[in-house]
């Protein structure tokens, strides 16, 4: 059974990071989870120019592609979360505890501290991608290459970059958007291709 990972709003609101995270989920490298509250926060974080129908379509597609990802629970559960004061902390920690998550991917330091107090690992985006690349390198690379070809490359382009070239480009993106660990792994995979 794949590990269980909650994706917080900082992941779902960033298009490229969301693409990477969901590509790994599509290939079964982990089981994603989120909640109504996380979706609402992601909606607030999406670019302002994004029209309501586009936002609604995005969230409907998340539910369609990952029908088991949405976590719901009765209100009394919130009273059972230990050591949590801030409502944002309460919500994400509740989601993680309710779905028995192994980790939560978040860029929010306050939420990361609350998770630590509750015994759930908080991963940065870089740690999450590094985990996926380390856990099953061949499958993770296939996931990323397929996703990049499908979503990030210009469909009208006549050129088809090599896997090594795409991994080098992914490494450059990862260095600026994720961190050094995942970028170094991707660059190493490109060199070995």
Order of alpha helices (4+ residues) and beta strands (2+ residues): beta-alpha-alpha-beta-alpha-alpha-beta-alpha-beta-alpha-beta-alpha-alpha-alpha-alpha
